């Protein structure tokens, strides 16, 4: 077990951190609050402007 943690410890830690960040984002976005509305507006605006650039 010690050798596994020595070899894969950083990768396991990175996966745990990414999963925690993902869980926080999902929790913040599933509630129909201020964070979810602003995030959706930001994504819609970003992709709308990018599609406008692609048409030129």
mmCIF file as Biopython writes it, N, C-alpha, C and O atoms, coordinates in Angstrom:
data_model
#
loop_
_atom_site.group_PDB
_atom_site.id
_atom_site.type_symbol
_atom_site.label_atom_id
_atom_site.label_alt_id
_atom_site.label_comp_id
_atom_site.label_asym_id
_atom_site.label_entity_id
_atom_site.label_seq_id
_atom_site.pdbx_PDB_ins_code
_atom_site.Cartn_x
_atom_site.Cartn_y
_atom_site.Cartn_z
_atom_site.occupancy
_atom_site.B_iso_or_equiv
_atom_site.auth_seq_id
_atom_site.auth_asym_id
_atom_site.pdbx_PDB_model_num
ATOM 1   N N  . UNK A ? 1  ? 0.832   -1.185 0.000   1.0 0.0 1  A 1 
ATOM 2   C CA . UNK A ? 1  ? 0.000   0.000  0.000   1.0 0.0 1  A 1 
ATOM 3   C C  . UNK A ? 1  ? 0.881   1.255  0.000   1.0 0.0 1  A 1 
ATOM 4   O O  . UNK A ? 1  ? 0.565   2.253  -0.648  1.0 0.0 1  A 1 
ATOM 5   N N  . UNK A ? 2  ? 1.974   1.181  0.730   1.0 0.0 2  A 1 
ATOM 6   C CA . UNK A ? 2  ? 2.868   2.331  0.803   1.0 0.0 2  A 1 
ATOM 7   C C  . UNK A ? 2  ? 3.489   2.636  -0.555  1.0 0.0 2  A 1 
ATOM 8   O O  . UNK A ? 2  ? 3.651   3.798  -0.925  1.0 0.0 2  A 1 
ATOM 9   N N  . UNK A ? 3  ? 3.835   1.584  -1.293  1.0 0.0 3  A 1 
ATOM 10  C CA . UNK A ? 3  ? 4.408   1.787  -2.622  1.0 0.0 3  A 1 
ATOM 11  C C  . UNK A ? 3  ? 3.386   2.365  -3.585  1.0 0.0 3  A 1 
ATOM 12  O O  . UNK A ? 3  ? 3.726   3.202  -4.421  1.0 0.0 3  A 1 
ATOM 13  N N  . UNK A ? 4  ? 2.147   1.930  -3.479  1.0 0.0 4  A 1 
ATOM 14  C CA . UNK A ? 4  ? 1.075   2.466  -4.338  1.0 0.0 4  A 1 
ATOM 15  C C  . UNK A ? 4  ? 0.887   3.947  -4.070  1.0 0.0 4  A 1 
ATOM 16  O O  . UNK A ? 4  ? 0.773   4.737  -5.007  1.0 0.0 4  A 1 
ATOM 17  N N  . UNK A ? 5  ? 0.851   4.331  -2.808  1.0 0.0 5  A 1 
ATOM 18  C CA . UNK A ? 5  ? 0.674   5.740  -2.459  1.0 0.0 5  A 1 
ATOM 19  C C  . UNK A ? 5  ? 1.883   6.565  -2.875  1.0 0.0 5  A 1 
ATOM 20  O O  . UNK A ? 5  ? 1.738   7.720  -3.277  1.0 0.0 5  A 1 
ATOM 21  N N  . UNK A ? 6  ? 3.068   5.986  -2.784  1.0 0.0 6  A 1 
ATOM 22  C CA . UNK A ? 6  ? 4.273   6.699  -3.180  1.0 0.0 6  A 1 
ATOM 23  C C  . UNK A ? 6  ? 4.279   6.939  -4.687  1.0 0.0 6  A 1 
ATOM 24  O O  . UNK A ? 6  ? 4.712   7.990  -5.160  1.0 0.0 6  A 1 
ATOM 25  N N  . UNK A ? 7  ? 3.789   5.944  -5.436  1.0 0.0 7  A 1 
ATOM 26  C CA . UNK A ? 7  ? 3.818   6.041  -6.900  1.0 0.0 7  A 1 
ATOM 27  C C  . UNK A ? 7  ? 2.642   6.849  -7.450  1.0 0.0 7  A 1 
ATOM 28  O O  . UNK A ? 7  ? 2.817   7.676  -8.345  1.0 0.0 7  A 1 
ATOM 29  N N  . UNK A ? 8  ? 1.446   6.609  -6.915  1.0 0.0 8  A 1 
ATOM 30  C CA . UNK A ? 8  ? 0.226   7.227  -7.438  1.0 0.0 8  A 1 
ATOM 31  C C  . UNK A ? 8  ? -0.374  8.287  -6.514  1.0 0.0 8  A 1 
ATOM 32  O O  . UNK A ? 8  ? -1.474  8.768  -6.786  1.0 0.0 8  A 1 
ATOM 33  N N  . UNK A ? 9  ? 0.293   8.657  -5.461  1.0 0.0 9  A 1 
ATOM 34  C CA . UNK A ? 9  ? -0.259  9.570  -4.466  1.0 0.0 9  A 1 
ATOM 35  C C  . UNK A ? 9  ? -0.652  10.919 -5.041  1.0 0.0 9  A 1 
ATOM 36  O O  . UNK A ? 9  ? -1.736  11.418 -4.740  1.0 0.0 9  A 1 
ATOM 37  N N  . UNK A ? 10 ? 0.199   11.522 -5.861  1.0 0.0 10 A 1 
ATOM 38  C CA . UNK A ? 10 ? -0.124  12.836 -6.437  1.0 0.0 10 A 1 
ATOM 39  C C  . UNK A ? 10 ? -1.304  12.762 -7.384  1.0 0.0 10 A 1 
ATOM 40  O O  . UNK A ? 10 ? -2.144  13.661 -7.395  1.0 0.0 10 A 1 
ATOM 41  N N  . UNK A ? 11 ? -1.381  11.699 -8.183  1.0 0.0 11 A 1 
ATOM 42  C CA . UNK A ? 11 ? -2.497  11.542 -9.114  1.0 0.0 11 A 1 
ATOM 43  C C  . UNK A ? 11 ? -3.807  11.339 -8.356  1.0 0.0 11 A 1 
ATOM 44  O O  . UNK A ? 11 ? -4.832  11.917 -8.717  1.0 0.0 11 A 1 
ATOM 45  N N  . UNK A ? 12 ? -3.772  10.533 -7.322  1.0 0.0 12 A 1 
ATOM 46  C CA . UNK A ? 12 ? -4.975  10.295 -6.520  1.0 0.0 12 A 1 
ATOM 47  C C  . UNK A ? 12 ? -5.431  11.592 -5.855  1.0 0.0 12 A 1 
ATOM 48  O O  . UNK A ? 12 ? -6.627  11.882 -5.815  1.0 0.0 12 A 1 
ATOM 49  N N  . UNK A ? 13 ? -4.493  12.363 -5.340  1.0 0.0 13 A 1 
ATOM 50  C CA . UNK A ? 13 ? -4.828  13.637 -4.705  1.0 0.0 13 A 1 
ATOM 51  C C  . UNK A ? 13 ? -5.430  14.608 -5.722  1.0 0.0 13 A 1 
ATOM 52  O O  . UNK A ? 13 ? -6.395  15.308 -5.412  1.0 0.0 13 A 1 
ATOM 53  N N  . UNK A ? 14 ? -4.876  14.654 -6.915  1.0 0.0 14 A 1 
ATOM 54  C CA . UNK A ? 14 ? -5.410  15.539 -7.956  1.0 0.0 14 A 1 
ATOM 55  C C  . UNK A ? 14 ? -6.829  15.138 -8.336  1.0 0.0 14 A 1 
ATOM 56  O O  . UNK A ? 14 ? -7.682  16.006 -8.526  1.0 0.0 14 A 1 
ATOM 57  N N  . UNK A ? 15 ? -7.094  13.854 -8.448  1.0 0.0 15 A 1 
ATOM 58  C CA . UNK A ? 15 ? -8.442  13.381 -8.783  1.0 0.0 15 A 1 
ATOM 59  C C  . UNK A ? 15 ? -9.430  13.740 -7.678  1.0 0.0 15 A 1 
ATOM 60  O O  . UNK A ? 15 ? -10.552 14.163 -7.958  1.0 0.0 15 A 1 
ATOM 61  N N  . UNK A ? 16 ? -9.022  13.575 -6.436  1.0 0.0 16 A 1 
ATOM 62  C CA . UNK A ? 16 ? -9.903  13.915 -5.310  1.0 0.0 16 A 1 
ATOM 63  C C  . UNK A ? 16 ? -10.225 15.404 -5.311  1.0 0.0 16 A 1 
ATOM 64  O O  . UNK A ? 16 ? -11.372 15.792 -5.090  1.0 0.0 16 A 1 
ATOM 65  N N  . UNK A ? 17 ? -9.221  16.241 -5.559  1.0 0.0 17 A 1 
ATOM 66  C CA . UNK A ? 17 ? -9.441  17.692 -5.592  1.0 0.0 17 A 1 
ATOM 67  C C  . UNK A ? 17 ? -10.364 18.065 -6.746  1.0 0.0 17 A 1 
ATOM 68  O O  . UNK A ? 17 ? -11.275 18.873 -6.565  1.0 0.0 17 A 1 
ATOM 69  N N  . UNK A ? 18 ? -10.148 17.491 -7.932  1.0 0.0 18 A 1 
ATOM 70  C CA . UNK A ? 18 ? -11.017 17.792 -9.077  1.0 0.0 18 A 1 
ATOM 71  C C  . UNK A ? 18 ? -12.446 17.334 -8.830  1.0 0.0 18 A 1 
ATOM 72  O O  . UNK A ? 18 ? -13.390 18.030 -9.203  1.0 0.0 18 A 1 
ATOM 73  N N  . UNK A ? 19 ? -12.617 16.180 -8.209  1.0 0.0 19 A 1 
ATOM 74  C CA . UNK A ? 19 ? -13.968 15.714 -7.877  1.0 0.0 19 A 1 
ATOM 75  C C  . UNK A ? 19 ? -14.643 16.642 -6.868  1.0 0.0 19 A 1 
ATOM 76  O O  . UNK A ? 19 ? -15.842 16.903 -6.971  1.0 0.0 19 A 1 
ATOM 77  N N  . UNK A ? 20 ? -13.887 17.136 -5.902  1.0 0.0 20 A 1 
ATOM 78  C CA . UNK A ? 20 ? -14.459 18.055 -4.914  1.0 0.0 20 A 1 
ATOM 79  C C  . UNK A ? 20 ? -14.866 19.370 -5.580  1.0 0.0 20 A 1 
ATOM 80  O O  . UNK A ? 20 ? -15.941 19.901 -5.299  1.0 0.0 20 A 1 
ATOM 81  N N  . UNK A ? 21 ? -14.021 19.892 -6.452  1.0 0.0 21 A 1 
ATOM 82  C CA . UNK A ? 21 ? -14.362 21.130 -7.162  1.0 0.0 21 A 1 
ATOM 83  C C  . UNK A ? 21 ? -15.589 20.910 -8.042  1.0 0.0 21 A 1 
ATOM 84  O O  . UNK A ? 21 ? -16.471 21.766 -8.099  1.0 0.0 21 A 1 
ATOM 85  N N  . UNK A ? 22 ? -15.651 19.779 -8.720  1.0 0.0 22 A 1 
ATOM 86  C CA . UNK A ? 22 ? -16.816 19.456 -9.543  1.0 0.0 22 A 1 
ATOM 87  C C  . UNK A ? 22 ? -18.084 19.364 -8.716  1.0 0.0 22 A 1 
ATOM 88  O O  . UNK A ? 22 ? -19.135 19.851 -9.135  1.0 0.0 22 A 1 
ATOM 89  N N  . UNK A ? 23 ? -17.999 18.748 -7.551  1.0 0.0 23 A 1 
ATOM 90  C CA . UNK A ? 23 ? -19.172 18.628 -6.681  1.0 0.0 23 A 1 
ATOM 91  C C  . UNK A ? 23 ? -19.641 19.994 -6.211  1.0 0.0 23 A 1 
ATOM 92  O O  . UNK A ? 23 ? -20.843 20.248 -6.135  1.0 0.0 23 A 1 
ATOM 93  N N  . UNK A ? 24 ? -18.697 20.875 -5.895  1.0 0.0 24 A 1 
ATOM 94  C CA . UNK A ? 24 ? -19.063 22.229 -5.467  1.0 0.0 24 A 1 
ATOM 95  C C  . UNK A ? 24 ? -19.741 22.980 -6.609  1.0 0.0 24 A 1 
ATOM 96  O O  . UNK A ? 24 ? -20.755 23.646 -6.397  1.0 0.0 24 A 1 
ATOM 97  N N  . UNK A ? 25 ? -19.185 22.877 -7.824  1.0 0.0 25 A 1 
ATOM 98  C CA . UNK A ? 25 ? -19.790 23.554 -8.971  1.0 0.0 25 A 1 
ATOM 99  C C  . UNK A ? 25 ? -21.178 23.014 -9.274  1.0 0.0 25 A 1 
ATOM 100 O O  . UNK A ? 25 ? -22.101 23.789 -9.527  1.0 0.0 25 A 1 
ATOM 101 N N  . UNK A ? 26 ? -21.338 21.693 -9.252  1.0 0.0 26 A 1 
ATOM 102 C CA . UNK A ? 26 ? -22.653 21.105 -9.516  1.0 0.0 26 A 1 
ATOM 103 C C  . UNK A ? 26 ? -23.651 21.548 -8.467  1.0 0.0 26 A 1 
ATOM 104 O O  . UNK A ? 26 ? -24.794 21.859 -8.799  1.0 0.0 26 A 1 
ATOM 105 N N  . UNK A ? 27 ? -23.249 21.584 -7.217  1.0 0.0 27 A 1 
ATOM 106 C CA . UNK A ? 27 ? -24.128 22.008 -6.137  1.0 0.0 27 A 1 
ATOM 107 C C  . UNK A ? 27 ? -24.513 23.478 -6.296  1.0 0.0 27 A 1 
ATOM 108 O O  . UNK A ? 27 ? -25.661 23.847 -6.047  1.0 0.0 27 A 1 
ATOM 109 N N  . UNK A ? 28 ? -23.568 24.313 -6.707  1.0 0.0 28 A 1 
ATOM 110 C CA . UNK A ? 28 ? -23.860 25.735 -6.867  1.0 0.0 28 A 1 
ATOM 111 C C  . UNK A ? 28 ? -24.755 25.983 -8.076  1.0 0.0 28 A 1 
ATOM 112 O O  . UNK A ? 28 ? -25.566 26.908 -8.064  1.0 0.0 28 A 1 
ATOM 113 N N  . UNK A ? 29 ? -24.615 25.169 -9.116  1.0 0.0 29 A 1 
ATOM 114 C CA . UNK A ? 29 ? -25.373 25.405 -10.343 1.0 0.0 29 A 1 
ATOM 115 C C  . UNK A ? 29 ? -26.742 24.744 -10.346 1.0 0.0 29 A 1 
ATOM 116 O O  . UNK A ? 29 ? -27.629 25.182 -11.078 1.0 0.0 29 A 1 
ATOM 117 N N  . UNK A ? 30 ? -26.938 23.702 -9.547  1.0 0.0 30 A 1 
ATOM 118 C CA . UNK A ? 30 ? -28.249 23.059 -9.553  1.0 0.0 30 A 1 
ATOM 119 C C  . UNK A ? 30 ? -29.282 23.900 -8.816  1.0 0.0 30 A 1 
ATOM 120 O O  . UNK A ? 30 ? -30.466 23.852 -9.150  1.0 0.0 30 A 1 
ATOM 121 N N  . UNK A ? 31 ? -28.864 24.651 -7.845  1.0 0.0 31 A 1 
ATOM 122 C CA . UNK A ? 31 ? -29.813 25.541 -7.187  1.0 0.0 31 A 1 
ATOM 123 C C  . UNK A ? 31 ? -30.073 26.720 -8.116  1.0 0.0 31 A 1 
ATOM 124 O O  . UNK A ? 31 ? -29.142 27.246 -8.727  1.0 0.0 31 A 1 
ATOM 125 N N  . UNK A ? 32 ? -31.307 27.130 -8.223  1.0 0.0 32 A 1 
ATOM 126 C CA . UNK A ? 32 ? -31.649 28.226 -9.123  1.0 0.0 32 A 1 
ATOM 127 C C  . UNK A ? 32 ? -31.433 29.562 -8.421  1.0 0.0 32 A 1 
ATOM 128 O O  . UNK A ? 32 ? -32.355 30.363 -8.271  1.0 0.0 32 A 1 
ATOM 129 N N  . UNK A ? 33 ? -30.217 29.775 -8.003  1.0 0.0 33 A 1 
ATOM 130 C CA . UNK A ? 33 ? -29.881 31.002 -7.314  1.0 0.0 33 A 1 
ATOM 131 C C  . UNK A ? 33 ? -29.090 31.952 -8.184  1.0 0.0 33 A 1 
ATOM 132 O O  . UNK A ? 33 ? -29.043 31.819 -9.407  1.0 0.0 33 A 1 
ATOM 133 N N  . UNK A ? 34 ? -28.477 32.904 -7.531  1.0 0.0 34 A 1 
ATOM 134 C CA . UNK A ? 34 ? -27.721 33.951 -8.210  1.0 0.0 34 A 1 
ATOM 135 C C  . UNK A ? 34 ? -26.525 33.377 -8.971  1.0 0.0 34 A 1 
ATOM 136 O O  . UNK A ? 34 ? -26.251 33.782 -10.100 1.0 0.0 34 A 1 
ATOM 137 N N  . UNK A ? 35 ? -25.822 32.444 -8.358  1.0 0.0 35 A 1 
ATOM 138 C CA . UNK A ? 35 ? -24.628 31.871 -8.986  1.0 0.0 35 A 1 
ATOM 139 C C  . UNK A ? 35 ? -25.005 31.151 -10.277 1.0 0.0 35 A 1 
ATOM 140 O O  . UNK A ? 35 ? -24.340 31.317 -11.300 1.0 0.0 35 A 1 
ATOM 141 N N  . UNK A ? 36 ? -26.065 30.354 -10.231 1.0 0.0 36 A 1 
ATOM 142 C CA . UNK A ? 36 ? -26.479 29.605 -11.414 1.0 0.0 36 A 1 
ATOM 143 C C  . UNK A ? 36 ? -26.901 30.544 -12.537 1.0 0.0 36 A 1 
ATOM 144 O O  . UNK A ? 36 ? -26.538 30.330 -13.694 1.0 0.0 36 A 1 
ATOM 145 N N  . UNK A ? 37 ? -27.658 31.574 -12.207 1.0 0.0 37 A 1 
ATOM 146 C CA . UNK A ? 37 ? -28.130 32.511 -13.232 1.0 0.0 37 A 1 
ATOM 147 C C  . UNK A ? 37 ? -26.962 33.269 -13.859 1.0 0.0 37 A 1 
ATOM 148 O O  . UNK A ? 37 ? -26.913 33.424 -15.079 1.0 0.0 37 A 1 
ATOM 149 N N  . UNK A ? 38 ? -26.044 33.732 -13.058 1.0 0.0 38 A 1 
ATOM 150 C CA . UNK A ? 38 ? -24.893 34.471 -13.590 1.0 0.0 38 A 1 
ATOM 151 C C  . UNK A ? 38 ? -23.981 33.584 -14.420 1.0 0.0 38 A 1 
ATOM 152 O O  . UNK A ? 38 ? -23.463 34.015 -15.450 1.0 0.0 38 A 1 
ATOM 153 N N  . UNK A ? 39 ? -23.779 32.345 -13.979 1.0 0.0 39 A 1 
ATOM 154 C CA . UNK A ? 39 ? -22.937 31.424 -14.723 1.0 0.0 39 A 1 
ATOM 155 C C  . UNK A ? 39 ? -23.561 31.096 -16.075 1.0 0.0 39 A 1 
ATOM 156 O O  . UNK A ? 39 ? -22.865 31.055 -17.090 1.0 0.0 39 A 1 
ATOM 157 N N  . UNK A ? 40 ? -24.865 30.864 -16.091 1.0 0.0 40 A 1 
ATOM 158 C CA . UNK A ? 40 ? -25.554 30.573 -17.351 1.0 0.0 40 A 1 
ATOM 159 C C  . UNK A ? 40 ? -25.502 31.774 -18.277 1.0 0.0 40 A 1 
ATOM 160 O O  . UNK A ? 40 ? -25.294 31.615 -19.479 1.0 0.0 40 A 1 
ATOM 161 N N  . UNK A ? 41 ? -25.688 32.974 -17.740 1.0 0.0 41 A 1 
ATOM 162 C CA . UNK A ? 41 ? -25.595 34.187 -18.557 1.0 0.0 41 A 1 
ATOM 163 C C  . UNK A ? 41 ? -24.195 34.365 -19.128 1.0 0.0 41 A 1 
ATOM 164 O O  . UNK A ? 41 ? -24.038 34.760 -20.283 1.0 0.0 41 A 1 
ATOM 165 N N  . UNK A ? 42 ? -23.179 34.077 -18.324 1.0 0.0 42 A 1 
ATOM 166 C CA . UNK A ? 42 ? -21.797 34.209 -18.794 1.0 0.0 42 A 1 
ATOM 167 C C  . UNK A ? 42 ? -21.508 33.216 -19.909 1.0 0.0 42 A 1 
ATOM 168 O O  . UNK A ? 42 ? -20.888 33.571 -20.911 1.0 0.0 42 A 1 
ATOM 169 N N  . UNK A ? 43 ? -21.948 31.985 -19.744 1.0 0.0 43 A 1 
ATOM 170 C CA . UNK A ? 43 ? -21.719 30.984 -20.789 1.0 0.0 43 A 1 
ATOM 171 C C  . UNK A ? 43 ? -22.488 31.316 -22.061 1.0 0.0 43 A 1 
ATOM 172 O O  . UNK A ? 43 ? -21.955 31.177 -23.162 1.0 0.0 43 A 1 
ATOM 173 N N  . UNK A ? 44 ? -23.725 31.750 -21.918 1.0 0.0 44 A 1 
ATOM 174 C CA . UNK A ? 44 ? -24.523 32.109 -23.091 1.0 0.0 44 A 1 
ATOM 175 C C  . UNK A ? 44 ? -23.898 33.280 -23.827 1.0 0.0 44 A 1 
ATOM 176 O O  . UNK A ? 44 ? -23.810 33.264 -25.055 1.0 0.0 44 A 1 
ATOM 177 N N  . UNK A ? 45 ? -23.467 34.289 -23.099 1.0 0.0 45 A 1 
ATOM 178 C CA . UNK A ? 45 ? -22.828 35.439 -23.719 1.0 0.0 45 A 1 
ATOM 179 C C  . UNK A ? 45 ? -21.520 35.084 -24.397 1.0 0.0 45 A 1 
ATOM 180 O O  . UNK A ? 45 ? -21.237 35.562 -25.495 1.0 0.0 45 A 1 
ATOM 181 N N  . UNK A ? 46 ? -20.720 34.250 -23.750 1.0 0.0 46 A 1 
ATOM 182 C CA . UNK A ? 46 ? -19.433 33.849 -24.319 1.0 0.0 46 A 1 
ATOM 183 C C  . UNK A ? 46 ? -19.634 33.103 -25.628 1.0 0.0 46 A 1 
ATOM 184 O O  . UNK A ? 46 ? -19.017 33.438 -26.639 1.0 0.0 46 A 1 
ATOM 185 N N  . UNK A ? 47 ? -20.497 32.088 -25.612 1.0 0.0 47 A 1 
ATOM 186 C CA . UNK A ? 47 ? -20.679 31.294 -26.820 1.0 0.0 47 A 1 
ATOM 187 C C  . UNK A ? 47 ? -21.419 32.073 -27.898 1.0 0.0 47 A 1 
ATOM 188 O O  . UNK A ? 47 ? -21.220 31.816 -29.085 1.0 0.0 47 A 1 
ATOM 189 N N  . UNK A ? 48 ? -22.257 33.009 -27.514 1.0 0.0 48 A 1 
ATOM 190 C CA . UNK A ? 48 ? -22.910 33.870 -28.504 1.0 0.0 48 A 1 
ATOM 191 C C  . UNK A ? 48 ? -21.897 34.765 -29.210 1.0 0.0 48 A 1 
ATOM 192 O O  . UNK A ? 48 ? -21.955 34.938 -30.427 1.0 0.0 48 A 1 
ATOM 193 N N  . UNK A ? 49 ? -20.971 35.330 -28.442 1.0 0.0 49 A 1 
ATOM 194 C CA . UNK A ? 49 ? -19.925 36.158 -29.059 1.0 0.0 49 A 1 
ATOM 195 C C  . UNK A ? 49 ? -18.957 35.331 -29.900 1.0 0.0 49 A 1 
ATOM 196 O O  . UNK A ? 49 ? -18.485 35.788 -30.941 1.0 0.0 49 A 1 
ATOM 197 N N  . UNK A ? 50 ? -18.663 34.110 -29.447 1.0 0.0 50 A 1 
ATOM 198 C CA . UNK A ? 50 ? -17.762 33.254 -30.230 1.0 0.0 50 A 1 
ATOM 199 C C  . UNK A ? 50 ? -18.415 32.822 -31.539 1.0 0.0 50 A 1 
ATOM 200 O O  . UNK A ? 50 ? -17.736 32.743 -32.563 1.0 0.0 50 A 1 
ATOM 201 N N  . UNK A ? 51 ? -19.702 32.543 -31.528 1.0 0.0 51 A 1 
ATOM 202 C CA . UNK A ? 51 ? -20.381 32.151 -32.765 1.0 0.0 51 A 1 
ATOM 203 C C  . UNK A ? 51 ? -20.466 33.352 -33.703 1.0 0.0 51 A 1 
ATOM 204 O O  . UNK A ? 51 ? -20.457 33.181 -34.922 1.0 0.0 51 A 1 
ATOM 205 N N  . UNK A ? 52 ? -20.547 34.563 -33.154 1.0 0.0 52 A 1 
ATOM 206 C CA . UNK A ? 52 ? -20.523 35.764 -33.987 1.0 0.0 52 A 1 
ATOM 207 C C  . UNK A ? 52 ? -19.177 35.952 -34.651 1.0 0.0 52 A 1 
ATOM 208 O O  . UNK A ? 52 ? -19.109 36.413 -35.790 1.0 0.0 52 A 1 
ATOM 209 N N  . UNK A ? 53 ? -18.108 35.603 -33.962 1.0 0.0 53 A 1 
ATOM 210 C CA . UNK A ? 53 ? -16.773 35.697 -34.544 1.0 0.0 53 A 1 
ATOM 211 C C  . UNK A ? 53 ? -16.554 34.646 -35.616 1.0 0.0 53 A 1 
ATOM 212 O O  . UNK A ? 53 ? -15.844 34.892 -36.592 1.0 0.0 53 A 1 
ATOM 213 N N  . UNK A ? 54 ? -17.152 33.483 -35.446 1.0 0.0 54 A 1 
ATOM 214 C CA . UNK A ? 54 ? -16.969 32.400 -36.414 1.0 0.0 54 A 1 
ATOM 215 C C  . UNK A ? 54 ? -17.677 32.721 -37.733 1.0 0.0 54 A 1 
ATOM 216 O O  . UNK A ? 54 ? -17.283 32.224 -38.788 1.0 0.0 54 A 1 
ATOM 217 N N  . UNK A ? 55 ? -18.705 33.540 -37.673 1.0 0.0 55 A 1 
ATOM 218 C CA . UNK A ? 55 ? -19.452 33.873 -38.888 1.0 0.0 55 A 1 
ATOM 219 C C  . UNK A ? 55 ? -18.746 34.899 -39.757 1.0 0.0 55 A 1 
ATOM 220 O O  . UNK A ? 55 ? -19.121 35.086 -40.915 1.0 0.0 55 A 1 
ATOM 221 N N  . UNK A ? 56 ? -17.731 35.566 -39.222 1.0 0.0 56 A 1 
ATOM 222 C CA . UNK A ? 56 ? -17.034 36.579 -40.014 1.0 0.0 56 A 1 
ATOM 223 C C  . UNK A ? 56 ? -15.872 36.013 -40.763 1.0 0.0 56 A 1 
ATOM 224 O O  . UNK A ? 56 ? -15.184 36.743 -41.477 1.0 0.0 56 A 1 
#
